[in-house]
Amino acid sequence: MLEDTIIAISTPPGFGGLGIVRISGKKALAVAGRIFEPKDRSKKPFPVRRPVFGKIRDPERDSALDEAFLTYFKAPRSYTREDVIELSSHGSPAVLEGILRLGTRAGARLAQPGEFTLRAHLSGRLDMIQAEAVNDLIRSVSLSQARISSRQLGGSLSRRIFRLRGKLISLLSRIEAGLEFPEEKLRKDGAADRRALAPIIVDIERLVVSYEAGRAISEGVTLAITGRTNVGKSTLFNALLEEDRAIVTPFPGTTRDFLREKLVIDDIVFHLVDMAGLGRPVHPVEKTGIARGQKIAREADGLLVVLDASRKDSEEDERLIRKYRAKKTIIVLNKTDLPRRIGRRRTQELAGGSPTVGVSALKGRNIDKLRGEIRAVFAPGPGNDEEVVLHARQKDRLQGILEALRRAEGLLSKRHSEEVYAEEIRGALRLIGELTGEVRVDEVLDEIFSRFCVGK
């Protein structure tokens, strides 16, 4: 399969001023030579990394399909480390599909999703972490994710992992030297090993913990709006989105199902969910909506618990706040444009440390303050130079490495045989190999690269 020359459209589907078709493999030059005719015939063979203007031609019909530029990237100085040709034409889907057909007739095969990046990985140009960063960068939903992905494509996370690996290899080599040559007394006791392990464990712990921030950046934060019926949840939903997305009426129980929309605050993506109000349902559909809403609230990353500031405290409000006290929550006192009847001190007592923000969703008062509180509470995010883990696969491998090293640390403390804790360190190194892709697991490769677009 890797011996094939592959071809695919590299630009997004749809109409555009420019479209790019990419060809990679040993026959890339030959395939391009059959379907591209330079305006200046002296440009054959094609110069390296210098665009050549000409026409895409159908050799069977002896007719031109479109004008185009051809750029040749000679192996190994290309994305895949193979010969790569990029044909830049007008971005008509019909034209690009036509170039694909001509390319396959000339000897190329249609690429599988992610096959260009897979070849870059297998050729050693990118490790697995960098390969995943390519897809992250393409699919970035925010500038924060794009910046992190760009750094990781440049090798920032990989270098950190390789430094940790180097320290573990150094430690393991000392242990194995002691096992191999016990008469040399190369090792005194396990205290030095514990001192060497401790900072490595701390560093990996930080990476594991960073996944929560990374997931929030790459996937967004699910934020559910909950509260009793008619407290203004849908009005608040619309006010935060700055559009009339949810139907609002003065009648309780208007919202019977949930609505989900994207809200972006300071480059962080929130998935805002408006749900049926809690209360005594009068219709089976409303009952189903309430049950579904409670499930969403349990699974959400955070909650906006909305209370009606124009009503007196109620047992239902107290139960609601207590029910979700373990979750990240903001208490929103809505309808502050009306005379206030809810007890301020009692509300703060019930909040139990959760921030409380008074708003008038109907009048738009304090909505910006609420947005700022949402950003601070639910998505603090990493610092600009702080490394974060974006993928569950990476986090799972790091968690496995961490557990192996903790076991090794425990065995050292209990003065077990050096061979026993050396095996735990070997296990951690094997997992690092899986993390970076040095240890190949074909099922993992298939799963990762199947998420890529075809032309990357």
C-alpha positions as CSV (number, residue, x, y, z in Angstrom):
1,M,0.0,0.0,0.0
2,L,2.9,2.4,0.8
3,E,4.4,1.7,-2.6
4,D,1.4,3.2,-4.3
5,T,1.3,6.8,-5.5
6,I,-1.7,8.5,-4.0
7,I,-3.8,11.5,-5.0
8,A,-6.4,13.6,-3.2
9,I,-8.0,17.1,-3.0
10,S,-6.3,19.0,-0.1
11,T,-8.6,22.0,0.1
12,P,-12.0,22.0,1.8
13,P,-15.1,20.9,-0.3
14,G,-17.1,23.6,-2.0
15,F,-16.5,26.5,-4.4
16,G,-13.5,28.7,-4.0
17,G,-11.0,30.8,-5.9
18,L,-8.3,28.2,-5.4
19,G,-8.2,24.4,-5.1
20,I,-5.2,22.1,-4.5
21,V,-4.8,18.5,-5.5
22,R,-1.8,16.7,-3.9
23,I,0.1,13.7,-5.3
24,S,2.6,11.7,-3.3
25,G,4.8,8.7,-4.1
26,K,7.5,7.3,-6.4
27,K,5.4,8.0,-9.5
28,A,4.2,11.5,-8.5
29,L,6.4,13.2,-11.2
30,A,5.3,10.7,-13.9
31,V,1.6,11.1,-13.0
32,A,1.9,14.9,-13.1
33,G,3.8,14.8,-16.3
34,R,1.0,12.9,-18.0
35,I,-1.7,15.5,-17.1
36,F,0.1,18.8,-16.7
37,E,1.6,20.7,-19.6
38,P,3.8,23.7,-18.7
39,K,3.3,26.9,-20.8
40,D,7.1,27.1,-21.1
41,R,8.2,23.7,-22.4
42,S,11.7,24.3,-21.0
43,K,10.3,23.9,-17.5
44,K,10.4,20.1,-17.9
45,P,11.7,18.4,-15.8
46,F,9.9,20.4,-13.2
47,P,12.1,22.7,-11.0
48,V,12.0,22.0,-7.3
49,R,9.9,24.3,-5.1
50,R,9.2,26.8,-7.8
51,P,5.7,27.1,-9.1
52,V,5.3,26.3,-12.9
53,F,2.3,27.8,-14.8
54,G,0.5,25.6,-17.3
55,K,-2.6,23.7,-18.1
56,I,-4.2,20.5,-16.8
57,R,-4.8,18.4,-19.9
58,D,-6.8,15.3,-20.7
59,P,-4.5,13.2,-22.9
60,E,-7.2,11.0,-24.2
61,R,-9.4,13.9,-25.4
62,D,-6.4,16.2,-26.1
63,S,-8.2,19.0,-24.4
64,A,-7.4,21.4,-21.5
65,L,-9.4,21.2,-18.3
66,D,-8.1,24.3,-16.5
67,E,-5.1,26.5,-16.0
68,A,-3.0,25.6,-13.0
69,F,0.3,26.0,-11.1
70,L,2.4,22.9,-10.4
71,T,4.9,22.8,-7.5
72,Y,7.3,20.0,-7.1
73,F,8.6,19.0,-3.6
74,K,11.5,16.5,-4.1
75,A,12.0,13.7,-1.6
76,P,13.0,13.7,1.2
77,R,12.3,17.4,1.6
78,S,8.5,17.2,1.5
79,Y,5.6,16.6,3.8
80,T,5.6,12.8,3.3
81,R,9.3,12.5,2.6
82,E,8.3,11.2,-0.8
83,D,8.1,13.1,-4.1
84,V,5.1,15.4,-3.8
85,I,3.3,17.4,-6.5
86,E,0.8,20.1,-5.7
87,L,-1.5,21.2,-8.5
88,S,-3.2,24.6,-7.8
89,S,-6.2,25.3,-10.0
90,H,-9.5,27.1,-9.7
91,G,-11.6,25.8,-6.8
92,S,-14.5,24.4,-8.7
93,P,-15.5,21.0,-7.3
94,A,-16.0,19.8,-10.9
95,V,-12.5,20.9,-11.9
96,L,-10.9,19.3,-8.9
97,E,-12.8,16.0,-9.3
98,G,-11.7,16.1,-13.0
99,I,-8.1,16.4,-12.0
100,L,-8.6,13.4,-9.6
101,R,-10.0,11.3,-12.4
102,L,-7.1,12.2,-14.7
103,G,-4.6,11.5,-12.0
104,T,-6.0,8.0,-11.3
105,R,-6.1,7.2,-15.0
106,A,-2.4,8.3,-15.1
107,G,-1.4,5.8,-12.4
108,A,-2.2,7.2,-9.0
109,R,-4.6,5.8,-6.4
110,L,-7.2,7.8,-4.4
111,A,-5.8,8.4,-0.9
112,Q,-7.4,7.1,2.3
113,P,-8.3,9.6,5.1
114,G,-5.1,10.9,6.7
115,E,-2.8,8.8,4.4
116,F,-0.5,11.7,3.6
117,T,0.1,12.3,7.3
118,L,0.3,8.6,8.0
119,R,3.2,8.4,5.4
120,A,4.8,11.4,7.1
121,H,4.6,9.5,10.4
122,L,5.9,6.2,9.1
123,S,8.8,8.0,7.3
124,G,9.9,9.5,10.6
125,R,9.0,13.1,9.7
126,L,6.3,13.3,12.4
127,D,5.9,11.3,15.6
128,M,2.4,10.3,16.7
129,I,1.9,13.4,18.9
130,Q,2.8,15.7,16.0
131,A,0.6,13.8,13.6
132,E,-2.4,14.2,15.9
133,A,-1.5,17.9,16.2
134,V,-1.9,18.2,12.4
135,N,-5.5,17.2,12.6
136,D,-6.1,19.3,15.7
137,L,-4.7,22.4,13.8
138,I,-7.0,21.7,10.8
139,R,-10.0,21.3,13.1
140,S,-9.3,24.1,15.5
141,V,-12.4,25.7,16.9
142,S,-10.5,28.6,18.6
143,L,-7.3,30.5,18.4
144,S,-6.2,28.9,21.7
145,Q,-6.5,25.4,20.2
146,A,-4.7,26.5,17.1
147,R,-1.8,27.9,19.1
148,I,-1.4,24.8,21.2
149,S,-1.7,22.5,18.2
150,S,0.8,24.6,16.3
151,R,3.3,24.3,19.2
152,Q,2.7,20.5,19.4
153,L,3.2,20.2,15.6
154,G,6.5,21.9,16.1
155,G,7.4,19.2,18.7
156,S,6.9,21.0,22.1
157,L,5.0,18.2,23.8
158,S,7.1,15.5,22.0
159,R,10.4,17.1,23.3
160,R,9.0,17.1,26.8
161,I,8.1,13.5,26.6
162,F,11.5,12.5,25.1
163,R,13.3,14.4,27.9
164,L,11.3,12.3,30.4
165,R,12.1,9.2,28.5
166,G,15.8,10.1,28.6
167,K,15.7,10.4,32.3
168,L,14.0,7.0,32.7
169,I,16.5,5.3,30.3
170,S,19.3,6.8,32.4
171,L,17.8,5.5,35.6
172,L,17.0,2.1,34.1
173,S,20.6,1.8,32.8
174,R,22.0,2.4,36.3
175,I,19.6,-0.3,37.8
176,E,20.5,-2.8,35.1
177,A,24.2,-2.1,35.4
178,G,23.9,-2.9,39.1
179,L,22.1,-6.1,38.3
180,E,24.6,-7.1,35.7
181,F,27.7,-6.4,37.7
182,P,26.8,-6.7,41.4
183,E,30.4,-7.2,42.4
184,E,31.3,-3.7,41.2
185,K,29.0,-2.2,43.8
186,L,27.8,0.5,41.3
187,R,24.7,1.2,43.4
188,K,24.5,2.1,47.1
189,D,20.7,2.1,47.8
190,G,17.3,3.0,46.4
191,A,17.3,6.5,47.8
192,A,18.9,8.0,44.7
193,D,16.5,6.2,42.5
194,R,13.5,7.6,44.5
195,R,15.0,11.1,44.1
196,A,15.4,10.6,40.4
197,L,11.8,9.3,40.0
198,A,10.1,12.0,42.1
199,P,10.4,14.9,39.6
200,I,9.5,12.6,36.6
201,I,6.3,11.6,38.4
202,V,5.4,15.2,39.2
203,D,5.9,16.2,35.6
204,I,3.7,13.4,34.2
205,E,1.0,14.2,36.9
206,R,0.9,17.8,35.5
207,L,0.4,16.5,32.0
208,V,-2.4,14.1,33.1
209,V,-4.2,16.9,35.0
210,S,-3.8,19.3,32.0
211,Y,-6.1,17.1,29.9
212,E,-9.2,18.6,31.5
213,A,-8.1,22.1,30.3
214,G,-7.1,20.6,27.0
215,R,-10.4,18.9,26.5
216,A,-12.2,22.1,27.3
217,I,-10.1,23.9,24.6
218,S,-10.5,21.2,21.9
219,E,-14.1,20.1,22.5
220,G,-15.6,23.0,24.3
221,V,-17.3,23.2,27.8
222,T,-20.9,21.9,28.1
223,L,-22.8,24.4,30.3
224,A,-26.4,23.6,31.2
225,I,-29.0,26.2,32.3
226,T,-31.3,24.7,35.0
227,G,-33.9,26.0,37.3
228,R,-37.7,26.0,38.0
229,T,-40.2,26.7,35.4
230,N,-40.7,30.4,34.4
231,V,-37.6,31.7,36.1
232,G,-36.3,33.0,32.7
233,K,-33.9,30.3,31.6
234,S,-34.8,30.7,27.9
235,T,-34.6,34.4,28.1
236,L,-31.1,34.1,29.7
237,F,-30.1,31.6,27.0
238,N,-31.1,34.1,24.3
239,A,-29.4,37.0,26.1
240,L,-26.1,35.1,26.4
241,L,-26.2,34.2,22.7
242,E,-27.4,37.7,21.7
243,E,-30.1,36.1,19.5
244,D,-33.7,34.9,19.8
245,R,-32.9,31.2,19.7
246,A,-35.3,29.9,22.3
247,I,-39.1,30.5,22.3
248,V,-40.0,32.7,25.2
249,T,-43.6,33.1,26.6
250,P,-45.1,34.1,30.0
251,F,-46.5,30.6,30.4
252,P,-44.6,28.0,32.5
253,G,-43.4,24.9,30.7
254,T,-42.8,26.5,27.3
255,T,-39.5,24.7,26.9
256,R,-40.2,20.9,26.7
257,D,-37.0,19.7,25.1
258,F,-33.4,21.0,25.2
259,L,-31.7,23.5,22.9
260,R,-27.9,23.4,22.4
261,E,-26.0,26.3,20.9
262,K,-22.3,27.4,20.7
263,L,-21.3,30.4,22.8
264,V,-17.7,31.8,22.4
265,I,-16.3,33.8,25.3
266,D,-12.7,35.1,25.0
267,D,-11.8,32.4,22.5
268,I,-13.2,29.5,24.6
269,V,-16.1,27.5,23.2
270,F,-19.1,26.7,25.4
271,H,-21.9,24.5,24.5
272,L,-24.9,26.2,26.1
273,V,-27.9,24.0,26.8
274,D,-31.4,25.4,27.6
275,M,-33.6,22.7,29.2
276,A,-37.2,22.2,30.4
277,G,-37.9,23.8,33.8
278,L,-38.1,21.7,36.9
279,G,-41.5,21.4,38.5
280,R,-44.7,19.3,38.3
281,P,-45.2,18.4,34.7
282,V,-48.8,18.5,33.4
283,H,-48.0,16.7,30.1
284,P,-46.1,13.5,29.4
285,V,-43.9,15.3,26.9
286,E,-43.0,17.9,29.6
287,K,-42.2,15.0,32.0
288,T,-39.9,13.4,29.4
289,G,-38.2,16.8,28.8
290,I,-37.6,17.3,32.6
291,A,-36.0,13.8,32.8
292,R,-33.8,14.4,29.8
293,G,-32.8,17.8,31.3
294,Q,-31.8,16.2,34.6
295,K,-29.5,13.8,32.8
296,I,-27.9,16.6,30.8
297,A,-27.3,18.5,34.0
298,R,-25.6,15.5,35.7
299,E,-23.3,15.1,32.7
300,A,-22.6,18.8,32.0
301,D,-19.2,20.3,32.8
302,G,-20.9,23.1,34.7
303,L,-24.3,24.6,35.6
304,L,-26.0,27.9,35.6
305,V,-28.7,27.5,38.3
306,V,-31.3,30.2,37.6
307,L,-33.4,31.6,40.5
308,D,-36.2,34.2,40.2
309,A,-35.1,37.2,42.3
310,S,-38.6,38.6,42.3
311,R,-40.0,35.5,44.2
312,K,-39.4,34.5,47.8
313,D,-37.0,31.7,48.6
314,S,-38.5,28.3,48.0
315,E,-37.8,24.7,49.1
316,E,-37.5,23.8,45.4
317,D,-34.7,26.3,44.9
318,E,-32.9,25.1,48.0
319,R,-33.1,21.4,46.9
320,L,-31.9,22.3,43.4
321,I,-28.8,24.2,44.7
322,R,-28.0,21.4,47.2
323,K,-28.4,18.7,44.5
324,Y,-25.7,20.1,42.3
325,R,-23.4,21.6,45.0
326,A,-20.6,19.1,44.0
327,K,-20.5,20.5,40.4
328,K,-19.0,23.8,39.2
329,T,-22.0,26.1,39.4
330,I,-22.9,29.8,39.1
331,I,-26.1,30.9,40.8
332,V,-27.9,33.4,38.5
333,L,-30.4,35.6,40.2
334,N,-32.6,36.7,37.3
335,K,-35.3,39.4,37.0
336,T,-33.4,41.9,39.0
337,D,-35.3,44.6,37.2
338,L,-38.3,43.7,39.3
339,P,-38.6,44.3,43.1
340,R,-36.3,41.9,44.9
341,R,-37.9,39.4,47.2
342,I,-35.4,36.6,47.4
343,G,-33.1,36.8,50.5
344,R,-29.6,37.8,49.6
345,R,-27.9,36.3,52.7
346,R,-29.9,33.1,52.4
347,T,-29.0,32.7,48.8
348,Q,-25.3,33.2,49.6
349,E,-25.5,30.6,52.4
350,L,-27.1,28.0,50.0
351,A,-24.5,28.8,47.2
352,G,-21.8,27.5,49.5
353,G,-19.0,29.3,47.8
354,S,-20.3,29.2,44.3
355,P,-20.4,32.7,42.7
356,T,-23.7,34.5,42.6
357,V,-24.5,37.0,39.8
358,G,-27.7,39.1,39.6
359,V,-28.9,39.8,36.1
360,S,-32.0,41.0,34.1
361,A,-32.0,38.7,31.1
362,L,-35.0,40.5,29.7
363,K,-33.3,44.0,29.9
364,G,-29.7,42.7,29.2
365,R,-28.4,44.0,32.5
366,N,-25.2,42.4,33.9
367,I,-25.0,39.8,31.0
368,D,-21.4,40.9,30.3
369,K,-20.5,40.4,33.9
370,L,-22.1,36.9,33.8
371,R,-20.1,36.1,30.7
372,G,-16.9,37.1,32.5
373,E,-17.8,34.9,35.5
374,I,-18.5,31.9,33.1
375,R,-15.0,32.4,31.6
376,A,-13.4,32.6,35.0
377,V,-15.2,29.6,36.7
378,F,-15.6,27.1,33.9
379,A,-12.6,27.6,31.6
380,P,-9.6,29.1,33.4
381,G,-7.4,27.6,30.7
382,P,-3.6,27.1,30.8
383,G,-1.0,29.9,30.6
384,N,0.3,30.9,27.2
385,D,3.4,28.7,27.5
386,E,1.9,25.9,29.5
387,E,1.7,22.5,27.8
388,V,-1.6,20.7,27.7
389,V,-2.8,17.3,26.5
390,L,-5.6,17.5,24.0
391,H,-6.3,13.8,23.4
392,A,-7.9,11.0,25.5
393,R,-5.4,8.6,23.9
394,Q,-2.5,10.7,25.1
395,K,-4.0,11.1,28.5
396,D,-4.6,7.3,28.8
397,R,-1.0,6.5,27.9
398,L,0.3,9.1,30.3
399,Q,-1.9,7.8,33.1
400,G,-0.5,4.3,32.5
401,I,3.0,5.6,32.6
402,L,2.2,7.5,35.9
403,E,0.8,4.3,37.5
404,A,3.8,2.2,36.5
405,L,6.2,4.8,38.0
406,R,4.1,5.1,41.1
407,R,4.3,1.3,41.5
408,A,8.1,1.5,40.9
409,E,8.3,4.2,43.6
410,G,6.3,2.0,46.0
411,L,8.5,-1.0,45.4
412,L,11.6,1.1,46.0
413,S,10.3,2.3,49.3
414,K,9.6,-1.3,50.4
415,R,13.1,-2.4,49.3
416,H,11.8,-5.0,46.8
417,S,14.2,-6.7,44.3
418,E,15.7,-4.2,41.8
419,E,14.5,-6.5,39.0
420,V,10.9,-6.0,40.0
421,Y,10.9,-2.2,39.9
422,A,13.1,-2.2,36.8
423,E,10.3,-4.1,35.1
424,E,7.9,-1.3,36.0
425,I,10.2,1.3,34.5
426,R,10.5,-0.8,31.3
427,G,6.7,-0.9,31.2
428,A,6.6,2.9,31.4
429,L,9.1,3.2,28.6
430,R,7.0,0.8,26.4
431,L,4.0,3.1,27.0
432,I,6.0,6.2,26.0
433,G,6.8,4.3,22.8
434,E,3.1,3.9,22.2
435,L,2.5,7.5,23.0
436,T,5.0,8.8,20.5
437,G,4.3,6.1,17.9
438,E,7.8,4.4,18.1
439,V,5.9,1.3,19.3
440,R,3.4,0.7,16.5
441,V,-0.1,-0.6,17.3
442,D,-1.9,-0.9,13.9
443,E,-5.4,-0.6,15.4
444,V,-4.4,2.7,17.0
445,L,-2.9,4.0,13.7
446,D,-6.1,3.1,11.9
447,E,-8.3,4.8,14.5
448,I,-6.2,8.0,14.6
449,F,-5.8,8.5,10.9
450,S,-9.4,7.6,10.0
451,R,-10.4,11.0,11.7
452,F,-8.3,13.0,9.2
453,C,-9.7,14.6,6.0
454,V,-8.7,12.7,2.9
455,G,-6.3,15.3,1.5
456,K,-4.1,15.5,4.6
